[in-house]
Amino acid sequence: MTGRADVIMISGRGLFAAVAIWLSGAAAHPQPPQPSVELEFSGFARVRAETLGAHYRAGMNGSDQLLSTQLFLRGEARLESVTLVGELIDARGYLQDDGSVISSSAYNAADIFQLYAEAQVSSQLTAKIGRFTMPLGSGRLSDASSFSNMPANFEGVRLQLDIDENWRAIGFFTAPVIRDPADRQALADNRMGLDYADWHTRFYGAHLSRNGLPHGLRAEAYVFALDENGGARLVTPGVRLRRPPQEGQYDFDAELMLQTGHTIIGATRRDVSAAAFQANTGYTFERENPVRLSAHLSYASGDRQRSADWNRFDPLFGGRGSDYGHTGLFGPIARENLISYGARAEWSNGPVRARLVAHDVHLASRTDSWERARLRDGSGNSGRHIGQVIDTRIQWDAVPERLTVEWGAAALIKGDFARHAPGAPDTGNSLYSYLSLSTRF
């Protein structure tokens, strides 16, 4: 036993001597400081109850309801010029009827929503690679909707070049992420799957923006491409000019989108010739609680029977809520085969924000379909008028930056097309309402 203890003591003295020599060498030759890693964790949770009375969609009758939950868990690690981001989503739905409209835009149980690395390549160039959301410009062609229970996301690479304080260029090459599972019963059961990027479909393009123009104007120009193997190839160039809202001033937002390429309708390849336009103009009053009043006009071409080309505009991955109001179980308006005009009132007072929007909605082509309702009258005898949509929302930050209460309601007062198109449900006007609670942590 004594000999073993001596060995241990000698070994211990040798270890301490080695450490002392190493420390003295380190002191004589200082090592460069190790880069620090900053970690940050955050989350967002929401529960929302929706009800819809009197369906407007073909084959649907009676009322509907949905209780949805949404949970985001996000982690960031910042190391000098590189940031690593991982974000999980859990989006589920309950209480839906057997005939409810169920899609993967509302359901995605326990999956990876974002997972990317963002590097500051130079003082002007930033590169992002991995899975991420991609709001671009107005969001009318690519957006990450805050109202949707499952916003769109992509995999690929995105480059941002801040040329100077006023010029910015963005280029991207991505594939849309496909939800798994996608069949109706699996979604209704909130089954888990593993989302994946569909590289048979590529979404890529460039976006250029210019701030600092005279009179507070801002301009954008872009071209986006959607390329499907054996399917559609759409090229969508556009321009936008706007003056953001400010108290005591008029503002406006005008955006023109053209679309060309080809698509597959049935088994037939059709050349595409389509367009869309959005114009908003408003005034914000100078007062303690600002009120903004505005008018808007939307146009998106529909297919014309006598045209050799395909004329229905495809909104790609664009959002609808900012221009057209609530989606979820409701959402009758989309940027395709559309003429819509109306007015909006917005008001804010500290933690409370309110909005009221009214639209008068028509088909751009009476012989093309109203896709949101899956209704079409090839004869054109049902007319163009879908109806009036009235949409309101009130948000209250009950606990600032922690708890938000939101209530909204909308109505579709059906026009001739919504009532008389072949297959239209024999119901009254559609009424929608919801209540949601959300928190950040």
N, C-alpha and C positions, 0 to 999 in steps of 0.2 A: 504494500500500500504506500510506503514511504517513497519508493522509487517512482511510482506513478505520479504522486503529488509533485515531486521534483520536476518531472518532465512537464507537468502542467504549468508550474511556476516559471520554468525557463521559457516555455512557449509563450506564456503571457508577457514576460519581459521583452521577448523578441518582437511581439506584436506591437507593444507600446513604443518600442524603439523605432520600428518601421513607420508607425503613424507619426511620431515626432519628426523623423527625417523628412517624410512627405509634406508635413505642414510647414517645416522650415523652407523646403524647396518651393512650396506654393507661395510663401511669403516673399521669397527672393524673386520669384517670377509670377507676378499677379496674373490670374486667368481672366479672360474677358467675361463680363457679366452674362449670365444665362438669360435669354429672353423670357419675359414673364408671360403667363397665359391668363387672360381675363375670362372668367366663366360667368354666364348669365342664364338664368332659367326663368321662364314666364309661362303663363297659360291663359286660356280664355274658355269660358263655358257659357252655354246658352240653352235655355229650354223655351220652346215656343208652341203654343196651341193655336191651330188654325181651323176655321170652319168655312164651308162653302155651301150655299144654298142654291138650288136650281142650276144644274150643270149647263154649260154651253157647248160641250164637246159631243161629237157624234157618238151614239151608242151608250151615252151616260144619262142616267135619270136620277132623280132624288137629290139628296144632299151628300156631303162628304166632310170628313174631319181628319186631322192629323196632329199628333203630338210628336214633335221632333226634338232631339237633343243633339248638341254639338259640343265637342271638347277638343281643344288644341293644347298640346304640351310642346313647348319649344325650348331648345337649348342652343346657346351660342358659345363658341370658343374663339377668342380673338388673340392671335399671335402675330405681333408686328403688323405686317401688311396683308395677312391672310385671315379670313374669318370663316369658320366652319359652322354650318347651321343644320340642325336636325329638327324636324317638326312632325309630330304624330297627330293624326286626326281620328276621332271616333264620332261618326254621324249616324244616328239611328232614328227610326220612325215607328210609331205605335198607334193603335186605335183606328187604323185605316179600314175602310170598307172593302169587301171582296172585289168590288169593281173600281176601286180607287185608281187614280193615275199614279203609278209608282215608277220611278226611274232612278238611275244611279246618280243623278244630280242632287238627290236628297238623302241617299243611303250610302254609307261606306264605313262598315264596322272595323275599327282598329287597323289602321293602315298608315303607311309612310306618306305624308303629304308633301313635305319638302326635305331635301337632303342634298346640300350643295356646298361647294367651296367658292368663296369670292376673294379674289386677289387684286390688290392695288399694284398693277404692273408698273405704272409710272404715276407721276403727279396728275396726269390727265386720263389715263386709260385704266378701266376696271374690267375684269373678266370674271364671269360667273359660269360654273360648270356643275351639272348634276340635275336634280329635280327641283323645280321652282315654279312659282306663279309668275305671270307676265302681263300685268296691266300696261298698256301702251297708249299714249296720247289720251284721247277722250274715253277710251275703253269701249268704243262702239264696235270694234272689230277684234279686240283681245282684252279681256278684263278678268279680274278676280272678284266676283260679286260678293259683297258682304251679306246680302240677304239670303243667297243660296246656301243650303245646308252643306253642299259639297262644291266649292268653287273649282274652276278649271285649273289644271296644272300641266306642266310639260317637262320633258327631259331633253337636255342638249346643252348648248353654249350660248351665252349672251355677252356681248361686248358693249361697253359704254365709253364714249370718248367725249370728255368735257373740253371742247376746243378752247373756249374762253368763258368768261362769266355769262355770256349770252347765247353761245352756240353749243348744242349738244347733239351727238349722233349716236344712234343705237343700232347694232346689227345682231341678228340672232339666227340660229339654225337649230330647230327643235323637232320633237315628235310629241303628239298629245298623249297623255297618260290615260289608259283605258281602265275603267273600274272593273274589279272582279270580286264577287260574282256580278253578273248582269241580268240573269233571268228573274222574272217577276217574283216567283215564289221564294227564291233565295233572298232577294232584297226584303220582301215582306217579313221573312224570318230573321232578318238582321244577321245573316251568316257572314263569316269572315272569309276573305280571300286575299290575294296578293296582287295589287295593281301593277301594271306594266306599261312600258312605252311601246306604242305601235309604230315601229319604224317603217312600216309599209305606207305610212302617211307622214309627210314632212310639212312642217309649217316654218317658213323662214322669210326674212325680209330685212328692211332697213327703215329707220325712222329718224328724221332730222327736225329739230326744233330751234326756234329763234325767239329769244326774249329781248326786251329793251328797245322795241320799235317805238316810233313816235306815237303819242297819244295813248300810251300804255298797251299797245297792241302786241299780240304774240302770234307767231305763225308756225305751222307744221306742214311737212310734206313727207310722204312715205310711199312704199310699195311693199305689199305682203303677198306671199305665194303659198298656196295649199296644193300639194302634189300627192296624189294617191296612186299607188301601183295599180295599173289596170283600171283606174277610175278617173275621177275629176282632176283637172289641173286648172286652178283658178289663179289669176293674177289680179290683184286689187290695188291700184294706185289711188292716192287721195291727197287732198289739201285741206287745211283748216286754218281759219283766221278768227281770232277771238280777242275780246277785251274783258278781262275778269271783272266780276261784280265788286264795286266799291261804294261806300256810302256817298250819297249825293251825286251819283254819276249814272249815266246810261251804260249798259253793257250789251254785248252780243257774242254769239258763237255760231259760226257758219262752217259746215264741213261738207265737202263733195267727195263721194266715193264712186269710182268706176270699176267695172269688173269685166274681164275678158278671159279667154282660154277655152276649155271645153269641159263637158260633164257627160255622164252616162244616165240617160232616162230610160228605164226599162232595160232593153238590150241595145238601145240606139245611142250612138255618140252624137252629141249636139254641140255646136259652137255656142259660146256664151257671149251675150251682149246685154249687160245689166248696169244699173246705176242706183245710187241712193244719195239722199240729201237730208241734212238736218240744219235747221235755222232756229235759234232762240234769241230773243232780245228782251231786255228788262231794265228796270230802274230800281235802285235801292234808296229808300228815303233816309234822310239824316234825322235821327232821333235816338233816344236812349235805348229803345228796343227796336232794332232795325227791321223794316218790312221791305221785302222785295217782291215786286209784281212783274210778271214776264209773260210773253206769248211765245208759242212755238209752232213749228211746221215740220212734219216728217214726210219723206217720200222714199219708197223703195219699190223698184219696178217689179211687176208680175209678168208671168209668161203670157204672150199674146198668141192666139190660135193661128193667125195668118202669118206669123213670123217663122222663117226657117231656123232662126237662132233660138236658144233658150234664154229667156229674158228675166226669170225670177232671180232677184238679188239674194246672195248667200251671205248672212252676217258673220260667217266664220265662227270665232269664239267670243263674240262680243257680248257685253252685258246689256240688260234691258231696263234695270231698275231706275237708273238715274234719269232717263228720258220718259219712261212709260209707267213707272210705279211698281207696285208689288208683283212678285212672281209667286213662288210657292204653289199652292193649290190653285191660285187664280191666274194671273199673267196672260190675259188674252191677246196682248199686243206684242208683235215681234217685227224686226226690221226686214220684212219680206212681203211683197205684194201689198203695199200699205200706202195710204194717204191719211194723215192724221194732223189735225190742228186743234189748238186749244190754248188754255191759260193756266198760270200757276201763281200761287201766293205762298210766300215763305216768311216765317217770323221766328225770332229768337229772343229769349229773355233769360240770361244767365244759364242755369242748368236745363232750361226747357226750350225745345225746338219743335216747330209745327210746320206742316206743309199741306196744301190743298191743291190738287191738280184735276183739271177737267179736259178730256179729249173727245173729239168727234172723229170716229174711226171709219174708214172706207177701204175697200179693195182698190188697188191701182188698176187691176185687170179683173173685170167681172167674171171672166171665164176661167180664171186660175183659182187655186185653192186658198182658203184661210187655214193655214197649216196648224195653227195652235188649236183649232177646233176639229181638224181633219174633215172639213166640209168643202165641197166644190160643186158648182153648177156649171157644167160645160156649155149649156145653152145660154147662160147669162141672164135668164129670165128672173132670177132671184134678186137682181140688182147688185149694187156695190156696198150698201150701207150696213156695216156691222153693228153700229150703235154708238152710244155715248158711254164713256168710262169716267167715273168720278172716283178719285183716290185720295185718301187722307192719312196722315201719320202724325203722331205726337211722341216725342222722345223726352224722357226726364232722367237726368243724372241724379238719382236719389242719393247716392254716395259718390261724389266726384272721383273719377278714375277707378271706381270699384264696382258700382252697381248701377245699371241702366235699365229702366222700365220703358217698354215701347208698346204702344197700342196703335193699330191701324185698321182701316175699313175701306172697302171699295165696292163699287156696284157697276155692273154692265147692264145698261138699259138697252135691250136688244132692238136692233133695226131689222129691216126687211130680210137681209141676207141671213142673219143669225136665227130668224124665226122660220124662214120658208125654204132655205136651201135643202136639197135632198139629204135626208138623214138627220136633219136638225132635231134635237130633242124637243119634245112638246112640253116645255117648262116655261116658267115666268122669267123675270129678270134675275140675273145672277148676283147674289149678295155674298160678300166675303168679309171676314174679320179675323184678327189675330191679336194675341197678347204674348209678349216675350219678356223674359228676364235674362240679363247677361252680366257677367262679371269678369274682371281681369285680375290676375294674381301673379 
